[in-house]
């Protein structure tokens, strides 16, 4: 499952120009996931904003919110929290 981002709507409508001035094919990115927690890592008890988290909880994930703790953040792949 995925939620729909405003960018997804623009991509679907072909609002972003393709290389050479043409329009890209309609496309849905689906980059905001929703689902249930299947398993938590060792020591994980809260979500990114500090709310209690347990297996079976429903969650939504957005690429624009960074945690500062995951492998991508720790490798300095994402912008800093400050």
Buried (B, 14 or more C-beta within 10 A) or exposed (E): EBEEBEBBEEBBEBEEEEEEEEEEEEEEEEBBEEEEBEEEEEEEEEBBEEEEBEEEEEEEBEEEEBEEEEEEBEEEEBEEEE
